[in-house]
C-alpha cells in the first residue's frame, strides 16, 4: 500500500510539471553529479562546501514542523518525496525551473525541492557553478527568465535569488506564505556571512 501511494504521489508531481509551470519548453544543456573544489571562487562570502541537495535539505530541516507543506524534489529520474532531489536531466533546468539554456553548461551540480501538488506555489532549485566567477551574471540571466515568464496556473507571487557561499545559487519562486518560511529557514541553516541576496521582488503576472 505504501509503495502504491508513493507511486501515485510521484505521478501527481510529474503531472504538475506539465500542467502548472512556465509556458516555454526548451531542453538543452548538461550537468554532472559532483561538486568540484572551486579554485576560481571570488573572495567575499564565507564559503559553503555543501552540495546543492544538502543545502536544500539543511534549509528544509530548519522549517518548523507546523509550517511545513508537502514537498518533493528532483527530476523524473531522481524523484524524491519529502525532501530535495537531484536534477540531472538537461530539460528539467528550463522546464520547470527556468534556468536559461545558456546557463546550464556552467552548472556542475543541481538539486530541487518544490510543492508536491502545485509547483508554482513553491519551487526552489539550488545549483553549483563549475566556475564561481559565472555566478552573478548567471543569476541575472535567471532573474530575466523569471521576470519575463507567462505563468499558466498556480501563480507565484515572489522571486528570491540568493547566493550561498562562493559558488552556490538558489532560485526560489512561490506564494508569499510558502516563500516566507523557506527564506526564514535559510538564515537558520547558514550564517549571515555566507549568504548574499541577489534578487527579491514580487513576480509580475502577465
KAVEN-V253880 format. One record per residue. N is the residue number from 1. RES is the residue in three letters. PHI is phi as a letter, one per 40 degrees, with the letter a starting at -180 (none if undefined). PSI is psi in radians with two decimals (* if undefined). OMEGA is omega in whole degrees, 0 to 359 (* if undefined). Layout:
# KAVEN-V253880
N/RES/PHI/PSI/OMEGA
N/RES/PHI/PSI/OMEGA
This chain:
# KAVEN-V253880
1/UNK/none/-0.75/179
2/UNK/c/-0.69/179
3/UNK/c/-0.70/179
4/UNK/c/-0.74/179
5/UNK/c/-0.76/179
6/UNK/c/-0.67/179
7/UNK/c/-0.73/179
8/UNK/c/-0.77/180
9/UNK/c/-0.70/178
10/UNK/c/-0.69/179
11/UNK/c/-0.72/178
12/UNK/c/-0.76/178
13/UNK/c/-0.75/181
14/UNK/c/-0.60/178
15/UNK/c/-0.60/178
16/UNK/c/-0.54/176
17/UNK/d/-0.76/184
18/UNK/c/-0.74/189
19/UNK/c/-0.55/195
20/UNK/b/0.51/176
21/UNK/b/-2.97/184
22/UNK/c/2.64/192
23/UNK/c/-0.57/186
24/UNK/c/2.55/175
25/UNK/b/1.70/174
26/UNK/b/2.60/193
27/UNK/a/1.09/175
28/UNK/b/2.86/180
29/UNK/h/3.11/180
30/UNK/a/2.81/171
31/UNK/a/2.82/181
32/UNK/b/2.97/183
33/UNK/c/-0.48/198
34/UNK/b/2.42/173
35/UNK/c/2.06/183
36/UNK/c/2.69/170
37/UNK/c/2.40/188
38/UNK/b/1.88/182
39/UNK/c/-0.23/181
40/UNK/c/0.20/184
41/UNK/c/2.26/178
42/UNK/c/2.66/178
43/UNK/c/2.72/176
44/UNK/i/-1.39/182
45/UNK/c/2.63/170
46/UNK/c/2.27/188
47/UNK/c/2.67/177
48/UNK/b/2.11/184
49/UNK/c/-0.02/178
50/UNK/c/2.47/173
51/UNK/c/2.74/181
52/UNK/d/-0.72/181
53/UNK/c/-0.64/179
54/UNK/c/-0.64/177
55/UNK/d/-0.86/181
56/UNK/c/-0.72/179
57/UNK/c/-0.65/176
58/UNK/d/-0.74/180
59/UNK/c/-0.84/181
60/UNK/d/-0.64/180
61/UNK/c/-0.30/177
62/UNK/c/-0.19/177
63/UNK/c/2.20/179
64/UNK/d/2.51/182
65/UNK/d/-0.71/183
66/UNK/c/-0.33/182
67/UNK/b/0.01/183
68/UNK/c/2.67/176
69/UNK/b/2.95/182
70/UNK/c/2.17/181
71/UNK/b/2.81/170
72/UNK/a/3.13/180
73/UNK/a/3.05/178
74/UNK/g/-3.12/176
75/UNK/c/-2.99/186
76/UNK/c/-0.58/182
77/UNK/c/-0.20/184
78/UNK/b/0.79/186
79/UNK/c/2.30/181
80/UNK/b/2.42/174
81/UNK/b/2.40/174
82/UNK/g/0.04/180
83/UNK/a/-2.89/182
84/UNK/c/2.70/176
85/UNK/b/2.75/181
86/UNK/c/2.55/173
87/UNK/b/1.95/181
88/UNK/b/-0.47/182
89/UNK/c/2.09/180
90/UNK/d/-0.61/181
91/UNK/c/-0.55/184
92/UNK/c/-0.42/180
93/UNK/c/-0.67/181
94/UNK/c/-0.53/183
95/UNK/a/1.78/21
96/UNK/b/0.10/191
97/UNK/c/-0.15/169
98/UNK/g/0.53/170
99/UNK/c/2.12/183
100/UNK/d/2.57/181
101/UNK/d/-0.63/182
102/UNK/c/-0.34/185
103/UNK/c/-0.30/188
104/UNK/c/-0.66/182
105/UNK/c/-0.26/179
106/UNK/c/-0.20/186
107/UNK/c/2.29/179
108/UNK/b/-0.01/178
109/UNK/a/2.43/182
110/UNK/a/2.68/176
111/UNK/a/2.83/180
112/UNK/a/2.80/171
113/UNK/a/2.45/186
114/UNK/a/2.89/173
115/UNK/d/2.36/186
116/UNK/c/-0.20/182
117/UNK/b/-0.77/183
118/UNK/b/1.83/189
119/UNK/c/-0.57/181
120/UNK/c/-0.12/170
121/UNK/c/-0.55/177
122/UNK/a/2.19/175
123/UNK/a/2.24/179
124/UNK/b/2.36/173
125/UNK/b/2.30/175
126/UNK/b/2.32/182
127/UNK/b/2.61/175
128/UNK/b/2.32/183
129/UNK/c/2.37/175
130/UNK/c/-0.64/177
131/UNK/b/1.97/184
132/UNK/d/-0.40/179
133/UNK/c/-0.30/179
134/UNK/c/-0.21/194
135/UNK/c/-0.90/188
136/UNK/c/-0.72/178
137/UNK/c/-0.66/178
138/UNK/c/-0.70/177
139/UNK/d/-0.69/178
140/UNK/c/-0.73/179
141/UNK/c/-0.67/178
142/UNK/c/-0.76/177
143/UNK/d/-0.81/181
144/UNK/c/-0.62/178
145/UNK/c/-0.76/179
146/UNK/c/-0.82/188
147/UNK/c/-0.28/177
148/UNK/c/0.06/185
149/UNK/c/2.72/171
150/UNK/b/2.07/188
151/UNK/c/2.39/184
152/UNK/c/-0.71/181
153/UNK/a/2.92/181
154/UNK/f/0.91/192
155/UNK/d/2.15/174
156/UNK/c/2.69/182
157/UNK/b/-0.31/188
158/UNK/a/2.52/172
159/UNK/b/2.33/183
160/UNK/b/2.13/178
161/UNK/b/2.20/185
162/UNK/b/2.42/174
163/UNK/c/2.35/177
164/UNK/b/1.96/186
165/UNK/g/-2.73/186
166/UNK/c/-0.34/189
167/UNK/b/0.15/181
168/UNK/b/2.48/181
169/UNK/b/2.42/172
170/UNK/b/2.23/173
171/UNK/b/2.18/186
172/UNK/b/2.35/172
173/UNK/b/2.71/177
174/UNK/i/-3.04/176
175/UNK/c/2.73/189
176/UNK/d/-0.73/182
177/UNK/c/-0.85/181
178/UNK/c/-0.73/179
179/UNK/c/-0.75/185
180/UNK/d/-0.79/183
181/UNK/c/-0.60/181
182/UNK/c/-0.75/179
183/UNK/c/-0.73/177
184/UNK/d/-0.66/182
185/UNK/c/-0.44/177
186/UNK/d/-0.77/180
187/UNK/c/-0.37/175
188/UNK/c/-0.57/184
189/UNK/c/-0.54/185
190/UNK/b/2.54/184
191/UNK/c/2.71/183
192/UNK/d/-0.54/181
193/UNK/c/0.02/175
194/UNK/b/0.14/185
195/UNK/b/2.39/174
196/UNK/b/2.01/178
197/UNK/c/2.17/182
198/UNK/b/-0.44/180
199/UNK/a/2.38/176
200/UNK/a/1.87/184
201/UNK/a/2.78/175
202/UNK/c/2.66/175
203/UNK/c/2.25/177
204/UNK/c/2.24/179
205/UNK/c/2.20/181
206/UNK/a/*/*
